């Protein structure tokens, strides 16, 4: 399934039904009076968050939504049936913005949370409503009001306890596949991961959700390398885990790599660097990486960040990292 985290939708609430102009006609009742019923109300368009869906794929390929209109009123004071509401199901973590103004209409962060984004029109009044002592036979009624027509942009921001941040090919997918049941694509080339992956981690009778964010590169906060689309998925994470590649194959200095990653997050949102942050030096099962780990650990700790050495491939050091995450999340 394609991971779609942004979509534009066009919605139309149901129109209200027209009121009815009718008069009672029965044998032996020559002047029965007006009995036109009201029209039914149009259906609303509602967006509801659900954990059963994980992408905005449906909204991308089916962007038009129209709720049912209200039925027209009938004689004998029969009110028309109201139109059914239309419910659009989206993933938990979806933000709804007005396409014209950019204002946030709703932020759905819980299972079952919903918001009415377009209201149906009211039904028109039948001629029975207009009867008065001085106007006993009104011959007019009201049309139903039109339902609201609007455009919205849906944005999905993943909800996770831990967000993995690192340069491409740093080993994030290997790490999440090692500690959780997630099975992202893993290969020995940059940008293997192009969509975020979520994994549920069970460790020492505690659970937490880890998100594997696609690789961040310098300039990501300005949109380089689809950085803006990737960075928004860590906005809701409680812990940011920097994964730094220590293998001799990388041309980047690990200290510069950490500095660039932190600078990109701060430039994107200053609030992110105020979150709890951990640094993991990956691929330390390699002799060359183990030799350079000491100076990098000292560099990171001098800046006030907890630092761990590990190997996502062999599992070395992952227990200590998960212990620290549980300690932060559960106290």
C-alpha positions in Angstrom: 0.0 0.0 0.0 1.3 3.5 -0.9 1.9 5.8 2.1 0.1 9.1 1.3 0.5 11.8 4.0 -1.2 14.7 2.2 -4.3 15.1 0.2 -6.8 17.7 -0.9 -10.5 17.0 -0.7 -13.6 18.7 -2.0 -16.7 18.3 0.1 -20.4 19.2 -0.3 -22.9 18.9 2.4 -26.4 17.9 1.5 -29.0 20.5 0.5 -32.1 20.9 2.6 -35.3 19.6 1.1 -38.0 22.0 -0.1 -41.1 22.7 1.9 -44.4 21.5 0.4 -47.4 23.7 -0.6 -50.4 21.5 0.0 -54.0 21.7 1.2 -56.1 19.1 3.0 -58.5 17.6 0.6 -61.0 15.1 2.1 -64.7 14.4 1.6 -66.9 16.6 3.7 -63.9 18.8 4.6 -64.2 21.6 2.0 -61.9 24.0 3.7 -59.3 21.7 5.3 -56.6 24.3 5.3 -52.8 24.1 4.5 -51.0 20.9 5.4 -47.7 21.2 3.5 -44.8 19.6 5.5 -41.3 20.9 6.0 -38.3 19.7 4.0 -35.7 17.5 5.6 -32.2 18.7 6.7 -29.2 17.9 4.5 -26.6 15.6 5.7 -23.3 16.9 7.2 -19.8 15.9 6.1 -17.8 14.5 9.1 -14.2 13.5 9.3 -13.4 10.8 11.9 -10.0 9.4 13.1 -9.5 5.7 13.2 -6.5 3.4 13.9 -7.8 1.0 11.2 -6.4 3.2 8.5 -2.8 4.4 8.3 -2.6 6.5 5.1 -4.6 9.1 3.2 -4.6 6.9 0.1 -8.4 6.9 -0.2 -8.6 10.7 -0.1 -5.9 11.0 -2.7 -7.7 9.0 -5.3 -11.2 9.8 -4.3 -11.1 13.5 -3.4 -14.8 14.4 -4.0 -17.4 13.8 -1.2 -21.1 14.7 -1.2 -23.5 14.1 1.6 -27.2 13.1 1.0 -29.7 15.8 0.5 -32.9 16.1 2.6 -36.1 14.9 1.2 -38.8 17.3 0.2 -41.8 17.9 2.5 -45.2 16.3 1.6 -48.9 16.8 2.2 -50.7 15.8 5.4 -48.0 17.7 7.3 -45.3 15.0 6.5 -41.8 16.3 7.0 -39.2 15.1 4.6 -36.5 12.7 5.8 -33.2 14.3 6.7 -30.2 13.3 4.6 -27.6 10.9 6.0 -24.4 12.3 7.2 -21.2 11.3 5.3 -18.3 10.1 7.4 -14.8 10.2 6.0 -12.4 8.0 7.9 -8.8 9.2 8.2 -5.7 8.0 10.2 -5.2 9.2 13.8 -2.9 12.2 13.6 -4.6 13.9 10.7 -4.7 17.7 10.5 -7.5 19.3 8.5 -6.8 22.8 7.0 -9.0 25.1 5.1 -7.6 25.1 1.6 -8.3 28.8 1.1 -7.0 30.3 4.3 -4.7 27.6 5.6 -6.3 27.7 9.0 -6.5 24.5 11.0 -10.1 23.3 11.3 -9.4 20.2 13.3 -6.5 18.1 14.7 -7.6 14.5 15.2 -5.2 12.9 17.6 -7.4 10.2 19.3 -9.3 7.2 18.1 -12.9 8.1 17.3 -12.3 11.8 17.5 -14.4 13.6 14.8 -15.2 17.0 13.4 -18.0 18.4 11.2 -16.3 20.1 8.3 -19.4 21.0 6.2 -22.9 21.4 7.5 -26.0 20.4 5.6 -28.6 23.0 4.7 -31.8 23.4 6.6 -35.1 22.2 5.2 -37.6 24.7 3.8 -40.8 25.3 5.7 -44.1 24.1 4.2 -47.1 26.3 3.7 -48.7 25.0 7.0 -46.1 27.0 8.9 -47.2 30.3 7.4 -50.9 30.0 8.3 -52.2 32.8 10.6 -55.7 33.9 11.7 -55.6 36.5 9.0 -53.9 34.3 6.3 -55.6 31.0 6.6 -54.6 29.7 3.1 -51.0 30.6 2.3 -50.0 29.4 -1.1 -46.2 29.6 -0.7 -43.5 27.6 0.9 -39.7 27.8 1.4 -37.0 26.1 -0.7 -34.3 24.2 1.2 -31.0 25.9 2.0 -27.9 24.7 0.1 -25.3 22.7 2.0 -21.8 24.0 2.5 -19.3 23.5 -0.2 -15.6 23.6 0.9 -12.1 22.5 0.1 -9.7 21.1 2.6 -6.1 19.9 2.8 -5.5 16.8 4.9 -2.0 16.4 6.5 -0.9 13.3 8.3 1.6 13.6 11.1 2.5 10.3 12.6 1.9 9.7 16.3 4.9 7.9 17.9 6.8 7.9 21.2 10.3 7.7 19.6 11.3 9.2 16.3 14.5 8.0 14.5 16.4 10.8 12.9 19.5 10.4 10.8 21.2 10.8 7.4 20.3 8.3 4.7 21.7 4.8 5.1 22.5 5.4 8.8 20.7 2.1 9.7 17.3 3.4 10.9 15.3 0.8 9.1 17.6 -2.0 10.4 17.2 -0.7 14.0 13.4 -0.5 13.9 13.2 -4.0 12.3 15.5 -5.3 15.1 13.4 -4.1 18.0 9.9 -4.3 16.6 7.8 -6.3 14.2 8.1 -3.6 11.5 9.7 -4.9 8.3 10.7 -1.9 6.2 12.8 -2.2 3.0 16.5 -2.5 3.9 19.3 -2.1 1.3 22.8 -0.8 1.2 22.1 2.5 -0.6 20.9 5.9 0.4 17.2 6.8 0.5 16.1 3.2 0.7 13.3 4.4 3.0 11.0 7.0 1.2 8.0 6.7 3.6 7.8 6.6 7.4 7.5 3.3 9.1 5.9 2.6 12.5 6.9 -0.2 14.8 5.4 -1.3 18.1 8.2 -2.2 20.5 7.6 -4.5 23.5 10.3 -4.4 26.1 10.2 -5.6 29.7 6.4 -5.6 29.8 6.3 -2.0 28.5 5.2 -0.8 25.0 6.2 2.2 22.9 5.8 3.1 19.3 8.9 3.9 17.2 8.9 5.8 13.9 11.5 5.4 11.2 11.7 8.7 9.4 13.2 8.8 5.9 16.8 10.2 5.8 17.3 13.9 6.6 20.0 15.8 4.7 21.5 19.3 5.0 18.9 21.9 4.0 15.9 19.6 4.8 14.2 22.4 6.7 14.0 24.3 3.4 12.5 21.3 1.5 15.8 19.8 0.2 15.3 16.1 -0.3 11.6 16.3 0.5 12.8 17.3 4.0 9.7 19.3 4.9 7.5 16.2 4.3 9.7 14.0 6.3 10.3 16.4 9.2 6.7 16.9 10.0 6.4 13.3 11.1 8.6 13.9 14.1 6.6 16.9 15.4 4.5 14.7 17.7 7.2 12.3 19.0 8.1 12.5 22.7 11.7 11.3 22.2 14.0 12.1 19.3 16.7 9.5 18.7 19.6 10.6 16.5 21.2 7.7 14.7 24.8 8.5 13.6 26.7 6.3 11.2 30.2 5.4 12.5 31.2 3.0 9.7 34.4 3.8 7.7 32.3 3.8 4.5 30.7 7.1 5.3 32.4 10.3 4.1 30.8 12.4 6.8 32.5 13.2 10.1 30.1 11.8 12.8 30.4 15.0 14.8 29.4 17.1 11.9 26.6 14.7 11.1 25.1 15.2 14.6 25.5 19.0 14.4 23.8 19.2 11.0 20.9 17.0 12.1 20.3 19.1 15.3 20.6 22.3 13.3 18.0 21.1 10.7 15.5 20.2 13.5 16.0 23.5 15.2 15.5 25.4 11.9 12.4 23.5 11.2 10.9 23.9 14.7 12.7 25.3 17.7 10.4 23.3 19.9 11.8 20.0 18.6 15.3 20.5 20.2 13.6 21.1 23.6 12.3 17.5 23.5 14.1 14.7 25.2 16.9 13.6 22.9 19.2 10.5 22.7 22.2 9.9 20.4 23.1 6.5 19.2 26.3 5.7 17.4 25.5 2.9 15.0 27.6 0.2 13.4 30.0 -0.1 16.3 30.4 -3.8 15.6 33.0 -2.8 13.0 36.6 -2.4 14.4 37.1 0.9 12.7 33.9 2.3 14.1 34.7 1.1 17.6 38.1 3.0 17.4 36.5 6.3 16.6 33.5 5.9 19.0 35.3 7.3 22.1 36.0 10.8 20.8 32.4 11.0 19.3 30.8 10.0 22.6 32.9 12.6 24.4 31.8 15.3 21.8 28.1 14.5 22.2 28.2 14.2 26.0 30.0 17.6 26.3 26.9 19.1 24.7 24.6 17.5 27.2 23.1 14.6 25.4 23.0 11.0 26.5 25.1 8.9 24.0 25.1 5.2 23.3 27.1 2.9 21.1 25.3 0.1 19.3 25.0 -2.1 16.3 21.5 -2.4 14.7 22.8 -5.3 12.6 24.1 -7.4 15.5 21.9 -6.1 18.3 24.8 -4.9 20.4 23.8 -2.1 22.8 20.1 -2.1 21.9 19.0 -3.4 25.3 20.6 -0.3 27.0 18.9 2.0 24.6 15.5 0.5 25.1 16.0 0.6 28.9 16.7 4.3 28.6 13.6 4.9 26.5 11.4 3.0 29.0 12.9 5.0 31.8 12.0 8.3 30.1 8.5 7.3 29.0 7.4 5.6 32.1 9.6 7.3 34.7 
